[in-house]
Amino acid sequence: MTVRAGVLALQGDFREHAAALSAAGATPVLVRTAADLDGLAALVVPGGESTTMGALAERFGLVAPLREAIGGGLPTLGTCAGLIFLARATTGPRPQVQLGVLDAVVERNAFGRQVDSFETDLRVAGWAEPLRAVFIRAPRVERTGEGVEVLAAMDGHPVMVRQDKVLGTAFHPELTGDRRVHTLLLEMAGER
């Protein structure tokens, strides 16, 4: 039986994550209601627009169920906007809904606007080969709490972090053929 891995499917690039999870050996489940969280071994919160994602999660009654599931140990990957949504705060004055399940403060659009998007090879702690990373209007982690491990950094700023069963990337691992980030999430699910 394959692992059932959810993808928050309110907005953003959830289809690409579902395909990546499938390629990594999981059965993807699109999550749009609290009931969709039942029986999942892992969850992906995709990139997109973090304020819209938060507003939709609030409208559909998903904020508390997501906090409860992730806080209860559901292995979760947040990419780009998903990283922002998982974090406890952002650096900017603009308020937005955040889950606060990752002890990090994130700067939105830290690498510039859409036209400033780029790809680069990242060194990830414990991985022999670099990871190709796609940054699109990407955030970066400005501050982390004590329990947050930095797995990759760029220009001195964390762009891939892990705290217990929560993994966050400032980039889009679903947009390359490299499935190591999704595989890491599934391995975290196996540790559960």
Biotite code that builds the C-alpha atoms (Angstrom):
import biotite.structure as struc

atoms = struc.array([
    struc.Atom([0.000, 0.000, 0.000], chain_id="A", res_id=1, res_name="MET", atom_name="CA", element="C"),
    struc.Atom([1.398, 3.396, -0.961], chain_id="A", res_id=2, res_name="THR", atom_name="CA", element="C"),
    struc.Atom([1.569, 6.389, 1.327], chain_id="A", res_id=3, res_name="VAL", atom_name="CA", element="C"),
    struc.Atom([-1.339, 8.851, 1.059], chain_id="A", res_id=4, res_name="ARG", atom_name="CA", element="C"),
    struc.Atom([0.171, 12.342, 0.841], chain_id="A", res_id=5, res_name="ALA", atom_name="CA", element="C"),
    struc.Atom([-2.078, 15.378, 0.761], chain_id="A", res_id=6, res_name="GLY", atom_name="CA", element="C"),
    struc.Atom([-1.580, 18.586, -1.176], chain_id="A", res_id=7, res_name="VAL", atom_name="CA", element="C"),
    struc.Atom([-3.416, 21.694, 0.002], chain_id="A", res_id=8, res_name="LEU", atom_name="CA", element="C"),
    struc.Atom([-5.403, 22.456, -3.151], chain_id="A", res_id=9, res_name="ALA", atom_name="CA", element="C"),
    struc.Atom([-6.967, 25.849, -2.487], chain_id="A", res_id=10, res_name="LEU", atom_name="CA", element="C"),
    struc.Atom([-4.687, 27.841, -4.754], chain_id="A", res_id=11, res_name="GLN", atom_name="CA", element="C"),
    struc.Atom([-1.223, 27.693, -6.302], chain_id="A", res_id=12, res_name="GLY", atom_name="CA", element="C"),
    struc.Atom([0.736, 24.908, -7.973], chain_id="A", res_id=13, res_name="ASP", atom_name="CA", element="C"),
    struc.Atom([-0.881, 21.960, -6.202], chain_id="A", res_id=14, res_name="PHE", atom_name="CA", element="C"),
    struc.Atom([-1.128, 19.908, -9.416], chain_id="A", res_id=15, res_name="ARG", atom_name="CA", element="C"),
    struc.Atom([2.658, 19.980, -9.877], chain_id="A", res_id=16, res_name="GLU", atom_name="CA", element="C"),
    struc.Atom([3.156, 18.806, -6.290], chain_id="A", res_id=17, res_name="HIS", atom_name="CA", element="C"),
    struc.Atom([0.621, 16.013, -6.773], chain_id="A", res_id=18, res_name="ALA", atom_name="CA", element="C"),
    struc.Atom([2.578, 14.851, -9.839], chain_id="A", res_id=19, res_name="ALA", atom_name="CA", element="C"),
    struc.Atom([5.883, 15.062, -7.906], chain_id="A", res_id=20, res_name="ALA", atom_name="CA", element="C"),
    struc.Atom([4.457, 13.036, -5.013], chain_id="A", res_id=21, res_name="LEU", atom_name="CA", element="C"),
    struc.Atom([3.174, 10.436, -7.444], chain_id="A", res_id=22, res_name="SER", atom_name="CA", element="C"),
    struc.Atom([6.608, 10.240, -9.088], chain_id="A", res_id=23, res_name="ALA", atom_name="CA", element="C"),
    struc.Atom([8.152, 9.813, -5.625], chain_id="A", res_id=24, res_name="ALA", atom_name="CA", element="C"),
    struc.Atom([5.889, 6.808, -4.981], chain_id="A", res_id=25, res_name="GLY", atom_name="CA", element="C"),
    struc.Atom([2.990, 8.310, -3.004], chain_id="A", res_id=26, res_name="ALA", atom_name="CA", element="C"),
    struc.Atom([-0.724, 8.490, -3.706], chain_id="A", res_id=27, res_name="THR", atom_name="CA", element="C"),
    struc.Atom([-1.581, 12.195, -3.855], chain_id="A", res_id=28, res_name="PRO", atom_name="CA", element="C"),
    struc.Atom([-4.787, 13.452, -2.240], chain_id="A", res_id=29, res_name="VAL", atom_name="CA", element="C"),
    struc.Atom([-6.092, 16.965, -2.952], chain_id="A", res_id=30, res_name="LEU", atom_name="CA", element="C"),
    struc.Atom([-6.992, 18.670, 0.331], chain_id="A", res_id=31, res_name="VAL", atom_name="CA", element="C"),
    struc.Atom([-9.830, 21.199, 0.199], chain_id="A", res_id=32, res_name="ARG", atom_name="CA", element="C"),
    struc.Atom([-11.740, 20.402, 3.413], chain_id="A", res_id=33, res_name="THR", atom_name="CA", element="C"),
    struc.Atom([-10.855, 19.375, 6.952], chain_id="A", res_id=34, res_name="ALA", atom_name="CA", element="C"),
    struc.Atom([-12.173, 15.875, 6.233], chain_id="A", res_id=35, res_name="ALA", atom_name="CA", element="C"),
    struc.Atom([-9.563, 15.518, 3.459], chain_id="A", res_id=36, res_name="ASP", atom_name="CA", element="C"),
    struc.Atom([-6.838, 15.564, 6.141], chain_id="A", res_id=37, res_name="LEU", atom_name="CA", element="C"),
    struc.Atom([-8.059, 12.261, 7.603], chain_id="A", res_id=38, res_name="ASP", atom_name="CA", element="C"),
    struc.Atom([-5.702, 9.333, 7.056], chain_id="A", res_id=39, res_name="GLY", atom_name="CA", element="C"),
    struc.Atom([-2.876, 11.316, 5.456], chain_id="A", res_id=40, res_name="LEU", atom_name="CA", element="C"),
    struc.Atom([0.724, 10.304, 6.117], chain_id="A", res_id=41, res_name="ALA", atom_name="CA", element="C"),
    struc.Atom([2.132, 13.634, 4.862], chain_id="A", res_id=42, res_name="ALA", atom_name="CA", element="C"),
    struc.Atom([1.040, 17.032, 3.544], chain_id="A", res_id=43, res_name="LEU", atom_name="CA", element="C"),
    struc.Atom([2.372, 19.590, 1.053], chain_id="A", res_id=44, res_name="VAL", atom_name="CA", element="C"),
    struc.Atom([1.467, 23.275, 1.263], chain_id="A", res_id=45, res_name="VAL", atom_name="CA", element="C"),
    struc.Atom([2.329, 24.531, -2.233], chain_id="A", res_id=46, res_name="PRO", atom_name="CA", element="C"),
    struc.Atom([3.594, 27.778, -3.649], chain_id="A", res_id=47, res_name="GLY", atom_name="CA", element="C"),
    struc.Atom([1.153, 30.365, -4.882], chain_id="A", res_id=48, res_name="GLY", atom_name="CA", element="C"),
    struc.Atom([0.114, 33.568, -3.118], chain_id="A", res_id=49, res_name="GLU", atom_name="CA", element="C"),
    struc.Atom([0.405, 33.323, 0.655], chain_id="A", res_id=50, res_name="SER", atom_name="CA", element="C"),
    struc.Atom([-2.175, 35.974, 1.590], chain_id="A", res_id=51, res_name="THR", atom_name="CA", element="C"),
    struc.Atom([-4.746, 34.421, -0.752], chain_id="A", res_id=52, res_name="THR", atom_name="CA", element="C"),
    struc.Atom([-3.919, 30.937, 0.555], chain_id="A", res_id=53, res_name="MET", atom_name="CA", element="C"),
    struc.Atom([-4.410, 32.090, 4.140], chain_id="A", res_id=54, res_name="GLY", atom_name="CA", element="C"),
    struc.Atom([-7.670, 33.879, 3.341], chain_id="A", res_id=55, res_name="ALA", atom_name="CA", element="C"),
    struc.Atom([-9.049, 30.807, 1.541], chain_id="A", res_id=56, res_name="LEU", atom_name="CA", element="C"),
    struc.Atom([-7.963, 28.479, 4.347], chain_id="A", res_id=57, res_name="ALA", atom_name="CA", element="C"),
    struc.Atom([-9.784, 30.751, 6.775], chain_id="A", res_id=58, res_name="GLU", atom_name="CA", element="C"),
    struc.Atom([-12.908, 30.916, 4.587], chain_id="A", res_id=59, res_name="ARG", atom_name="CA", element="C"),
    struc.Atom([-13.047, 27.110, 4.228], chain_id="A", res_id=60, res_name="PHE", atom_name="CA", element="C"),
    struc.Atom([-12.464, 26.459, 7.940], chain_id="A", res_id=61, res_name="GLY", atom_name="CA", element="C"),
    struc.Atom([-9.051, 24.869, 7.427], chain_id="A", res_id=62, res_name="LEU", atom_name="CA", element="C"),
    struc.Atom([-6.797, 27.019, 9.629], chain_id="A", res_id=63, res_name="VAL", atom_name="CA", element="C"),
    struc.Atom([-7.507, 25.253, 12.940], chain_id="A", res_id=64, res_name="ALA", atom_name="CA", element="C"),
    struc.Atom([-7.576, 21.723, 11.428], chain_id="A", res_id=65, res_name="PRO", atom_name="CA", element="C"),
    struc.Atom([-4.257, 22.375, 9.648], chain_id="A", res_id=66, res_name="LEU", atom_name="CA", element="C"),
    struc.Atom([-2.655, 23.719, 12.847], chain_id="A", res_id=67, res_name="ARG", atom_name="CA", element="C"),
    struc.Atom([-3.924, 20.708, 14.769], chain_id="A", res_id=68, res_name="GLU", atom_name="CA", element="C"),
    struc.Atom([-2.772, 18.139, 12.184], chain_id="A", res_id=69, res_name="ALA", atom_name="CA", element="C"),
    struc.Atom([0.672, 19.673, 11.627], chain_id="A", res_id=70, res_name="ILE", atom_name="CA", element="C"),
    struc.Atom([1.150, 20.481, 15.317], chain_id="A", res_id=71, res_name="GLY", atom_name="CA", element="C"),
    struc.Atom([0.201, 16.872, 16.042], chain_id="A", res_id=72, res_name="GLY", atom_name="CA", element="C"),
    struc.Atom([3.112, 15.600, 13.964], chain_id="A", res_id=73, res_name="GLY", atom_name="CA", element="C"),
    struc.Atom([1.803, 15.322, 10.390], chain_id="A", res_id=74, res_name="LEU", atom_name="CA", element="C"),
    struc.Atom([4.962, 15.570, 8.246], chain_id="A", res_id=75, res_name="PRO", atom_name="CA", element="C"),
    struc.Atom([4.521, 18.712, 6.162], chain_id="A", res_id=76, res_name="THR", atom_name="CA", element="C"),
    struc.Atom([6.410, 20.416, 3.355], chain_id="A", res_id=77, res_name="LEU", atom_name="CA", element="C"),
    struc.Atom([5.770, 24.084, 2.608], chain_id="A", res_id=78, res_name="GLY", atom_name="CA", element="C"),
    struc.Atom([7.267, 25.547, -0.563], chain_id="A", res_id=79, res_name="THR", atom_name="CA", element="C"),
    struc.Atom([7.585, 29.270, -1.354], chain_id="A", res_id=80, res_name="CYS", atom_name="CA", element="C"),
    struc.Atom([4.175, 30.700, -0.322], chain_id="A", res_id=81, res_name="ALA", atom_name="CA", element="C"),
    struc.Atom([3.643, 27.486, 1.643], chain_id="A", res_id=82, res_name="GLY", atom_name="CA", element="C"),
    struc.Atom([6.763, 28.300, 3.688], chain_id="A", res_id=83, res_name="LEU", atom_name="CA", element="C"),
    struc.Atom([5.283, 31.726, 4.485], chain_id="A", res_id=84, res_name="ILE", atom_name="CA", element="C"),
    struc.Atom([1.923, 30.190, 5.446], chain_id="A", res_id=85, res_name="PHE", atom_name="CA", element="C"),
    struc.Atom([3.605, 27.678, 7.798], chain_id="A", res_id=86, res_name="LEU", atom_name="CA", element="C"),
    struc.Atom([5.862, 30.278, 9.496], chain_id="A", res_id=87, res_name="ALA", atom_name="CA", element="C"),
    struc.Atom([5.066, 32.117, 12.716], chain_id="A", res_id=88, res_name="ARG", atom_name="CA", element="C"),
    struc.Atom([5.543, 35.608, 11.188], chain_id="A", res_id=89, res_name="ALA", atom_name="CA", element="C"),
    struc.Atom([6.707, 37.700, 8.253], chain_id="A", res_id=90, res_name="THR", atom_name="CA", element="C"),
    struc.Atom([8.984, 40.736, 8.319], chain_id="A", res_id=91, res_name="THR", atom_name="CA", element="C"),
    struc.Atom([6.518, 43.054, 6.615], chain_id="A", res_id=92, res_name="GLY", atom_name="CA", element="C"),
    struc.Atom([3.758, 45.177, 8.116], chain_id="A", res_id=93, res_name="PRO", atom_name="CA", element="C"),
    struc.Atom([1.037, 43.591, 5.960], chain_id="A", res_id=94, res_name="ARG", atom_name="CA", element="C"),
    struc.Atom([-0.988, 41.221, 8.174], chain_id="A", res_id=95, res_name="PRO", atom_name="CA", element="C"),
    struc.Atom([-1.856, 37.791, 6.874], chain_id="A", res_id=96, res_name="GLN", atom_name="CA", element="C"),
    struc.Atom([-3.103, 34.452, 8.155], chain_id="A", res_id=97, res_name="VAL", atom_name="CA", element="C"),
    struc.Atom([-0.222, 32.152, 9.123], chain_id="A", res_id=98, res_name="GLN", atom_name="CA", element="C"),
    struc.Atom([-0.302, 28.762, 10.799], chain_id="A", res_id=99, res_name="LEU", atom_name="CA", element="C"),
    struc.Atom([2.665, 29.409, 13.103], chain_id="A", res_id=100, res_name="GLY", atom_name="CA", element="C"),
    struc.Atom([3.799, 25.766, 13.028], chain_id="A", res_id=101, res_name="VAL", atom_name="CA", element="C"),
    struc.Atom([7.349, 26.609, 11.893], chain_id="A", res_id=102, res_name="LEU", atom_name="CA", element="C"),
    struc.Atom([9.397, 28.775, 14.274], chain_id="A", res_id=103, res_name="ASP", atom_name="CA", element="C"),
    struc.Atom([10.662, 31.126, 11.593], chain_id="A", res_id=104, res_name="ALA", atom_name="CA", element="C"),
    struc.Atom([10.220, 34.702, 10.446], chain_id="A", res_id=105, res_name="VAL", atom_name="CA", element="C"),
    struc.Atom([10.058, 34.957, 6.660], chain_id="A", res_id=106, res_name="VAL", atom_name="CA", element="C"),
    struc.Atom([10.584, 37.881, 4.300], chain_id="A", res_id=107, res_name="GLU", atom_name="CA", element="C"),
    struc.Atom([8.137, 37.792, 1.391], chain_id="A", res_id=108, res_name="ARG", atom_name="CA", element="C"),
    struc.Atom([9.501, 38.338, -2.155], chain_id="A", res_id=109, res_name="ASN", atom_name="CA", element="C"),
    struc.Atom([13.026, 38.638, -0.731], chain_id="A", res_id=110, res_name="ALA", atom_name="CA", element="C"),
    struc.Atom([14.701, 37.836, -4.046], chain_id="A", res_id=111, res_name="PHE", atom_name="CA", element="C"),
    struc.Atom([12.675, 40.331, -6.063], chain_id="A", res_id=112, res_name="GLY", atom_name="CA", element="C"),
    struc.Atom([9.723, 40.380, -8.396], chain_id="A", res_id=113, res_name="ARG", atom_name="CA", element="C"),
    struc.Atom([8.566, 37.843, -10.987], chain_id="A", res_id=114, res_name="GLN", atom_name="CA", element="C"),
    struc.Atom([11.114, 39.126, -13.541], chain_id="A", res_id=115, res_name="VAL", atom_name="CA", element="C"),
    struc.Atom([13.900, 38.427, -11.016], chain_id="A", res_id=116, res_name="ASP", atom_name="CA", element="C"),
    struc.Atom([13.114, 34.687, -10.884], chain_id="A", res_id=117, res_name="SER", atom_name="CA", element="C"),
    struc.Atom([16.106, 32.372, -11.302], chain_id="A", res_id=118, res_name="PHE", atom_name="CA", element="C"),
    struc.Atom([17.473, 28.845, -10.969], chain_id="A", res_id=119, res_name="GLU", atom_name="CA", element="C"),
    struc.Atom([20.570, 27.795, -9.088], chain_id="A", res_id=120, res_name="THR", atom_name="CA", element="C"),
    struc.Atom([22.271, 24.726, -7.629], chain_id="A", res_id=121, res_name="ASP", atom_name="CA", element="C"),
    struc.Atom([22.044, 24.491, -3.834], chain_id="A", res_id=122, res_name="LEU", atom_name="CA", element="C"),
    struc.Atom([24.143, 22.505, -1.426], chain_id="A", res_id=123, res_name="ARG", atom_name="CA", element="C"),
    struc.Atom([21.814, 20.707, 0.970], chain_id="A", res_id=124, res_name="VAL", atom_name="CA", element="C"),
    struc.Atom([23.163, 19.376, 4.265], chain_id="A", res_id=125, res_name="ALA", atom_name="CA", element="C"),
    struc.Atom([23.721, 15.621, 4.031], chain_id="A", res_id=126, res_name="GLY", atom_name="CA", element="C"),
    struc.Atom([23.218, 15.384, 0.252], chain_id="A", res_id=127, res_name="TRP", atom_name="CA", element="C"),
    struc.Atom([26.196, 14.518, -1.935], chain_id="A", res_id=128, res_name="ALA", atom_name="CA", element="C"),
    struc.Atom([24.843, 16.129, -5.111], chain_id="A", res_id=129, res_name="GLU", atom_name="CA", element="C"),
    struc.Atom([23.591, 19.716, -5.362], chain_id="A", res_id=130, res_name="PRO", atom_name="CA", element="C"),
    struc.Atom([19.869, 20.329, -5.759], chain_id="A", res_id=131, res_name="LEU", atom_name="CA", element="C"),
    struc.Atom([18.580, 22.410, -8.679], chain_id="A", res_id=132, res_name="ARG", atom_name="CA", element="C"),
    struc.Atom([16.316, 25.061, -7.144], chain_id="A", res_id=133, res_name="ALA", atom_name="CA", element="C"),
    struc.Atom([13.808, 27.311, -8.910], chain_id="A", res_id=134, res_name="VAL", atom_name="CA", element="C"),
    struc.Atom([13.154, 30.642, -7.155], chain_id="A", res_id=135, res_name="PHE", atom_name="CA", element="C"),
    struc.Atom([10.027, 32.549, -8.263], chain_id="A", res_id=136, res_name="ILE", atom_name="CA", element="C"),
    struc.Atom([9.178, 35.717, -6.284], chain_id="A", res_id=137, res_name="ARG", atom_name="CA", element="C"),
    struc.Atom([10.808, 33.748, -3.521], chain_id="A", res_id=138, res_name="ALA", atom_name="CA", element="C"),
    struc.Atom([10.811, 34.418, 0.203], chain_id="A", res_id=139, res_name="PRO", atom_name="CA", element="C"),
    struc.Atom([13.727, 33.733, 2.496], chain_id="A", res_id=140, res_name="ARG", atom_name="CA", element="C"),
    struc.Atom([14.007, 32.943, 6.160], chain_id="A", res_id=141, res_name="VAL", atom_name="CA", element="C"),
    struc.Atom([15.228, 35.914, 8.183], chain_id="A", res_id=142, res_name="GLU", atom_name="CA", element="C"),
    struc.Atom([15.171, 34.391, 11.680], chain_id="A", res_id=143, res_name="ARG", atom_name="CA", element="C"),
    struc.Atom([14.715, 30.909, 13.109], chain_id="A", res_id=144, res_name="THR", atom_name="CA", element="C"),
    struc.Atom([13.977, 29.533, 16.528], chain_id="A", res_id=145, res_name="GLY", atom_name="CA", element="C"),
    struc.Atom([16.324, 27.148, 18.341], chain_id="A", res_id=146, res_name="GLU", atom_name="CA", element="C"),
    struc.Atom([14.671, 23.976, 17.065], chain_id="A", res_id=147, res_name="GLY", atom_name="CA", element="C"),
    struc.Atom([14.973, 24.897, 13.389], chain_id="A", res_id=148, res_name="VAL", atom_name="CA", element="C"),
    struc.Atom([17.746, 23.229, 11.372], chain_id="A", res_id=149, res_name="GLU", atom_name="CA", element="C"),
    struc.Atom([19.055, 25.071, 8.310], chain_id="A", res_id=150, res_name="VAL", atom_name="CA", element="C"),
    struc.Atom([19.490, 22.562, 5.479], chain_id="A", res_id=151, res_name="LEU", atom_name="CA", element="C"),
    struc.Atom([20.450, 25.036, 2.720], chain_id="A", res_id=152, res_name="ALA", atom_name="CA", element="C"),
    struc.Atom([21.291, 28.732, 2.554], chain_id="A", res_id=153, res_name="ALA", atom_name="CA", element="C"),
    struc.Atom([21.892, 31.337, -0.091], chain_id="A", res_id=154, res_name="MET", atom_name="CA", element="C"),
    struc.Atom([23.786, 34.571, 0.497], chain_id="A", res_id=155, res_name="ASP", atom_name="CA", element="C"),
    struc.Atom([23.792, 33.766, 4.216], chain_id="A", res_id=156, res_name="GLY", atom_name="CA", element="C"),
    struc.Atom([19.998, 33.365, 4.416], chain_id="A", res_id=157, res_name="HIS", atom_name="CA", element="C"),
    struc.Atom([18.254, 30.030, 4.989], chain_id="A", res_id=158, res_name="PRO", atom_name="CA", element="C"),
    struc.Atom([16.222, 28.818, 1.996], chain_id="A", res_id=159, res_name="VAL", atom_name="CA", element="C"),
    struc.Atom([15.542, 25.264, 3.218], chain_id="A", res_id=160, res_name="MET", atom_name="CA", element="C"),
    struc.Atom([14.777, 24.504, 6.858], chain_id="A", res_id=161, res_name="VAL", atom_name="CA", element="C"),
    struc.Atom([13.427, 21.693, 9.008], chain_id="A", res_id=162, res_name="ARG", atom_name="CA", element="C"),
    struc.Atom([11.822, 21.728, 12.431], chain_id="A", res_id=163, res_name="GLN", atom_name="CA", element="C"),
    struc.Atom([10.776, 18.299, 13.645], chain_id="A", res_id=164, res_name="ASP", atom_name="CA", element="C"),
    struc.Atom([8.274, 17.088, 11.000], chain_id="A", res_id=165, res_name="LYS", atom_name="CA", element="C"),
    struc.Atom([7.959, 20.448, 9.209], chain_id="A", res_id=166, res_name="VAL", atom_name="CA", element="C"),
    struc.Atom([10.107, 21.095, 6.149], chain_id="A", res_id=167, res_name="LEU", atom_name="CA", element="C"),
    struc.Atom([10.161, 24.452, 4.372], chain_id="A", res_id=168, res_name="GLY", atom_name="CA", element="C"),
    struc.Atom([11.749, 25.609, 1.127], chain_id="A", res_id=169, res_name="THR", atom_name="CA", element="C"),
    struc.Atom([11.863, 29.098, -0.370], chain_id="A", res_id=170, res_name="ALA", atom_name="CA", element="C"),
    struc.Atom([12.067, 27.482, -3.807], chain_id="A", res_id=171, res_name="PHE", atom_name="CA", element="C"),
    struc.Atom([9.905, 25.190, -5.936], chain_id="A", res_id=172, res_name="HIS", atom_name="CA", element="C"),
    struc.Atom([11.224, 21.584, -5.883], chain_id="A", res_id=173, res_name="PRO", atom_name="CA", element="C"),
    struc.Atom([8.149, 20.415, -7.811], chain_id="A", res_id=174, res_name="GLU", atom_name="CA", element="C"),
    struc.Atom([9.307, 22.259, -10.949], chain_id="A", res_id=175, res_name="LEU", atom_name="CA", element="C"),
    struc.Atom([12.375, 20.097, -11.586], chain_id="A", res_id=176, res_name="THR", atom_name="CA", element="C"),
    struc.Atom([12.740, 16.376, -12.165], chain_id="A", res_id=177, res_name="GLY", atom_name="CA", element="C"),
    struc.Atom([14.651, 15.978, -8.878], chain_id="A", res_id=178, res_name="ASP", atom_name="CA", element="C"),
    struc.Atom([12.334, 14.327, -6.356], chain_id="A", res_id=179, res_name="ARG", atom_name="CA", element="C"),
    struc.Atom([14.675, 14.348, -3.323], chain_id="A", res_id=180, res_name="ARG", atom_name="CA", element="C"),
    struc.Atom([12.694, 16.984, -1.396], chain_id="A", res_id=181, res_name="VAL", atom_name="CA", element="C"),
    struc.Atom([9.429, 15.081, -1.858], chain_id="A", res_id=182, res_name="HIS", atom_name="CA", element="C"),
    struc.Atom([11.216, 11.834, -1.016], chain_id="A", res_id=183, res_name="THR", atom_name="CA", element="C"),
    struc.Atom([12.534, 13.439, 2.186], chain_id="A", res_id=184, res_name="LEU", atom_name="CA", element="C"),
    struc.Atom([8.949, 14.335, 3.115], chain_id="A", res_id=185, res_name="LEU", atom_name="CA", element="C"),
    struc.Atom([7.850, 10.737, 2.516], chain_id="A", res_id=186, res_name="LEU", atom_name="CA", element="C"),
    struc.Atom([10.792, 9.486, 4.600], chain_id="A", res_id=187, res_name="GLU", atom_name="CA", element="C"),
    struc.Atom([9.651, 11.810, 7.393], chain_id="A", res_id=188, res_name="MET", atom_name="CA", element="C"),
    struc.Atom([6.217, 10.182, 7.082], chain_id="A", res_id=189, res_name="ALA", atom_name="CA", element="C"),
    struc.Atom([7.869, 6.786, 7.537], chain_id="A", res_id=190, res_name="GLY", atom_name="CA", element="C"),
    struc.Atom([9.438, 8.005, 10.807], chain_id="A", res_id=191, res_name="GLU", atom_name="CA", element="C"),
    struc.Atom([6.017, 8.866, 12.184], chain_id="A", res_id=192, res_name="ARG", atom_name="CA", element="C"),
])
